[in-house]
Amino acid sequence: MATNENLPPKVIKELARELKSLDESPPEDIRVIVNEDNFSNIYADIEGPHGTPYEGGVFRMKLILNQDFPQTPPKGYFVTRIFHPNIAKNGEICVNTLKKDWKPTLGLRHVLLVVRCLLIEPFPESALNEEAGKMLMEDYDGYAKHARLMTSIHAMKPKPKVKVAIAESTSVNAASVDPDTMGHTPLMHNTANKDHSLEGGLSVVGPDAIAACTSPSAKKPKEDLGAAKPVVDKKKMDVRKKSLKRL
């Protein structure tokens, strides 16, 4: 059990019970951050409601409980910067639940839900941020544009980085290699073993190369060269004979 000198033991016990309930069954789009060493400061992350200028953002708020809690309401602040009529530039939250409408029986869950509703339905009549309140009533499009800009700068969740595993990238590279040529020696490096490659080399060279090596037309040039050689020799002999006759 956590202890805190600023809060009575009875209040700490009640807070521990409520915080456990919030952790096990959190309100919609709200996540409470529990610090068991200090129940005086309660933090919560509120996701920007859909259809509002705060959509897509995550806003951290803080509730400060004093010694008289729950007889007196907690003080609420937004830690994340936000452009809203009922939230001052220093983050202070202005809502009746935390002021004149407070009741000791309301509890933290009710407070968190009210603050989230405030993001959906602001009350410009009781504005702490006069600029936001005036823009909301006179130029909603301008107000929404400025609120979205503030959300994109200060409250957007970081996008997870995509990491490619080494094994995965290796398998992709391996898949891009022709499996028929993997592990084989190129033909140009196989000249020392011509006879062996022709006998059992069907897996060493491709079908086109094999056909070129084994077709009759591939041997024809050698035969033509061999036949032409005796003809040349015969002409030389005839020339020599004629020369001898002249002598």
C-alpha positions as CSV (number, residue, x, y, z in Angstrom):
1,M,0.0,0.0,0.0
2,A,1.4,3.4,-1.0
3,T,1.7,6.1,1.6
4,N,1.5,9.9,1.2
5,E,1.8,12.5,4.0
6,N,-0.5,14.9,2.2
7,L,-3.4,12.5,2.2
8,P,-5.1,10.7,5.1
9,P,-4.8,6.9,5.2
10,K,-8.5,6.5,4.6
11,V,-8.4,8.6,1.5
12,I,-5.3,6.7,0.2
13,K,-7.2,3.4,0.7
14,E,-10.2,4.7,-1.3
15,L,-8.0,6.1,-4.0
16,A,-6.2,2.8,-4.3
17,R,-9.5,1.0,-4.8
18,E,-10.7,3.5,-7.4
19,L,-7.4,3.5,-9.3
20,K,-7.4,-0.3,-9.5
21,S,-11.0,-0.1,-11.0
22,L,-9.8,2.5,-13.5
23,D,-6.9,0.2,-14.5
24,E,-9.0,-2.9,-14.9
25,S,-11.9,-1.1,-16.5
26,P,-10.7,2.2,-18.1
27,P,-13.2,4.7,-19.5
28,E,-13.4,5.0,-23.2
29,D,-10.2,6.4,-24.8
30,I,-8.7,7.2,-21.4
31,R,-5.7,5.5,-19.8
32,V,-4.8,6.3,-16.2
33,I,-1.2,6.3,-15.2
34,V,-0.8,5.0,-11.7
35,N,2.1,6.0,-9.5
36,E,1.8,4.0,-6.3
37,D,4.3,6.1,-4.5
38,N,2.3,9.3,-4.9
39,F,-1.5,9.4,-5.1
40,S,-1.6,13.2,-4.9
41,N,-0.8,13.5,-8.6
42,I,-3.0,11.5,-10.9
43,Y,-2.0,11.4,-14.6
44,A,-4.2,10.3,-17.5
45,D,-3.9,10.1,-21.3
46,I,-7.0,11.1,-23.2
47,E,-7.3,10.3,-26.9
48,G,-8.8,13.1,-29.0
49,P,-12.5,12.3,-29.7
50,H,-13.4,11.4,-33.3
51,G,-15.0,14.2,-35.3
52,T,-13.2,16.9,-33.3
53,P,-10.2,19.1,-34.1
54,Y,-8.4,16.9,-31.5
55,E,-8.8,13.6,-33.3
56,G,-5.7,11.6,-33.7
57,G,-3.9,13.3,-30.7
58,V,-3.2,12.0,-27.2
59,F,-3.4,14.6,-24.5
60,R,-1.9,14.1,-21.0
61,M,-3.7,15.7,-18.1
62,K,-3.0,15.9,-14.4
63,L,-5.2,16.0,-11.3
64,I,-3.7,17.4,-8.2
65,L,-5.3,16.2,-4.9
66,N,-4.9,18.4,-1.8
67,Q,-5.2,17.4,1.9
68,D,-8.9,18.0,2.0
69,F,-9.8,15.7,-0.9
70,P,-12.5,14.5,-1.5
71,Q,-14.2,17.3,0.4
72,T,-12.6,19.8,-2.0
73,P,-12.2,19.1,-5.8
74,P,-8.9,18.3,-7.4
75,K,-7.2,20.8,-9.6
76,G,-7.0,19.8,-13.2
77,Y,-4.3,20.7,-15.8
78,F,-3.4,19.7,-19.3
79,V,0.3,18.8,-19.5
80,T,0.0,18.6,-23.3
81,R,-0.5,21.9,-25.0
82,I,-3.9,22.3,-26.5
83,F,-6.0,25.1,-28.1
84,H,-9.4,25.0,-26.3
85,P,-11.7,27.7,-24.9
86,N,-11.9,26.1,-21.4
87,I,-8.2,25.3,-21.1
88,A,-5.8,28.1,-20.2
89,K,-2.4,28.6,-21.9
90,N,-0.8,27.2,-18.7
91,G,-3.0,24.1,-19.0
92,E,-5.5,24.9,-16.2
93,I,-8.9,23.3,-16.8
94,C,-12.1,25.3,-16.3
95,V,-15.1,23.1,-15.8
96,N,-17.9,23.3,-13.2
97,T,-17.3,19.8,-12.1
98,L,-14.0,20.9,-10.6
99,K,-15.5,24.0,-9.1
100,K,-19.0,24.8,-7.9
101,D,-20.6,21.5,-9.0
102,W,-18.1,19.3,-7.2
103,K,-19.4,16.6,-4.8
104,P,-17.2,14.3,-2.6
105,T,-19.0,11.3,-4.1
106,L,-18.2,12.0,-7.7
107,G,-14.9,10.2,-7.9
108,L,-12.0,10.4,-10.4
109,R,-13.8,8.4,-13.1
110,H,-16.5,11.0,-13.3
111,V,-13.9,13.8,-13.5
112,L,-12.1,12.1,-16.4
113,L,-15.2,11.6,-18.4
114,V,-16.3,15.2,-17.9
115,V,-12.9,16.4,-19.2
116,R,-13.1,14.2,-22.2
117,C,-16.6,15.5,-22.9
118,L,-15.2,19.0,-22.7
119,L,-13.1,18.2,-25.8
120,I,-16.3,17.3,-27.6
121,E,-18.4,20.2,-26.4
122,P,-16.5,23.3,-25.3
123,F,-18.2,26.1,-23.4
124,P,-17.0,29.4,-24.8
125,E,-19.1,31.4,-22.4
126,S,-16.7,30.5,-19.5
127,A,-13.5,30.6,-21.5
128,L,-10.1,30.7,-19.9
129,N,-8.5,31.0,-23.4
130,E,-10.3,34.1,-24.7
131,E,-8.8,33.8,-28.2
132,A,-10.1,30.3,-28.6
133,G,-13.5,31.2,-27.2
134,K,-13.9,34.1,-29.5
135,M,-12.8,32.1,-32.6
136,L,-15.1,29.3,-31.7
137,M,-18.2,31.6,-31.6
138,E,-17.2,33.8,-34.6
139,D,-15.1,31.7,-36.9
140,Y,-15.4,28.0,-36.2
141,D,-13.5,26.9,-39.3
142,G,-10.6,29.1,-38.2
143,Y,-10.8,27.8,-34.6
144,A,-10.8,24.1,-35.8
145,K,-7.9,24.7,-38.2
146,H,-5.8,26.2,-35.4
147,A,-6.8,23.5,-32.9
148,R,-5.8,20.8,-35.5
149,L,-2.5,22.5,-36.1
150,M,-1.7,22.5,-32.3
151,T,-2.8,18.9,-32.1
152,S,-0.5,17.9,-35.0
153,I,2.4,19.7,-33.4
154,H,2.1,18.7,-29.7
155,A,-0.2,15.7,-29.4
156,M,0.2,13.3,-32.3
157,K,1.3,9.8,-31.5
158,P,4.6,8.8,-33.0
159,K,4.4,6.4,-35.9
160,P,6.0,3.0,-35.2
161,K,9.2,2.5,-37.2
162,V,9.1,-0.5,-39.6
163,K,12.1,-2.7,-39.2
164,V,13.0,-5.5,-41.7
165,A,14.5,-8.5,-40.0
166,I,17.8,-9.7,-41.4
167,A,16.5,-13.2,-41.9
168,E,13.6,-11.8,-43.8
169,S,15.7,-9.6,-46.1
170,T,18.0,-12.5,-46.7
171,S,15.2,-14.8,-47.8
172,V,13.9,-12.1,-50.1
173,N,17.3,-11.7,-51.8
174,A,17.6,-15.5,-52.0
175,A,14.2,-15.7,-53.7
176,S,15.3,-13.3,-56.4
177,V,18.2,-15.7,-57.5
178,D,17.4,-18.2,-60.2
179,P,17.4,-21.6,-58.4
180,D,18.6,-23.3,-61.5
181,T,21.9,-21.4,-61.4
182,M,22.6,-21.5,-57.7
183,G,25.7,-23.3,-56.7
184,H,26.9,-23.9,-60.3
185,T,30.2,-22.9,-61.8
186,P,30.0,-20.6,-64.8
187,L,30.8,-22.2,-68.1
188,M,33.7,-19.9,-68.8
189,H,35.5,-21.3,-65.7
190,N,34.8,-24.9,-66.7
191,T,37.1,-25.1,-69.7
192,A,39.6,-27.3,-67.9
193,N,36.9,-30.1,-67.6
194,K,35.2,-29.9,-71.1
195,D,34.9,-33.7,-71.4
196,H,33.3,-34.1,-68.0
197,S,30.9,-31.2,-68.5
198,L,29.6,-32.7,-71.8
199,E,29.0,-36.1,-70.3
200,G,27.2,-35.2,-67.2
201,G,26.9,-31.5,-67.5
202,L,23.1,-31.1,-68.1
203,S,22.9,-29.4,-64.7
204,V,25.9,-27.2,-65.5
205,V,24.8,-25.4,-68.6
206,G,21.4,-24.4,-70.0
207,P,19.5,-26.2,-72.7
208,D,20.5,-23.8,-75.4
209,A,24.2,-24.2,-74.6
210,I,23.9,-28.0,-74.6
211,A,22.1,-27.9,-78.0
212,A,24.8,-25.7,-79.5
213,C,27.5,-28.1,-78.3
214,T,25.9,-31.4,-79.4
215,S,24.2,-30.4,-82.7
216,P,25.8,-31.6,-86.0
217,S,26.0,-28.1,-87.2
218,A,28.4,-27.3,-84.4
219,K,30.9,-29.8,-85.7
220,K,30.5,-28.9,-89.4
221,P,33.0,-26.0,-89.4
222,K,35.8,-28.3,-88.2
223,E,35.0,-30.8,-90.9
224,D,35.1,-28.2,-93.6
225,L,38.4,-26.9,-92.5
226,G,39.8,-30.5,-92.5
227,A,38.5,-31.1,-96.1
228,A,39.9,-27.8,-97.4
229,K,43.4,-28.6,-96.2
230,P,44.1,-31.5,-98.7
231,V,42.8,-29.4,-101.6
232,V,45.3,-26.7,-100.8
233,D,48.2,-29.2,-100.6
234,K,47.2,-30.7,-104.0
235,K,47.4,-27.3,-105.7
236,K,50.9,-26.8,-104.3
237,M,52.0,-30.1,-105.7
238,D,50.7,-29.3,-109.2
239,V,52.5,-26.0,-109.2
240,R,55.8,-27.7,-108.2
241,K,55.4,-30.3,-111.0
242,K,54.9,-27.6,-113.6
243,S,58.0,-25.8,-112.4
244,L,60.1,-29.0,-112.6
245,K,58.9,-29.6,-116.2
246,R,60.1,-26.1,-117.2
247,L,63.5,-26.9,-115.8
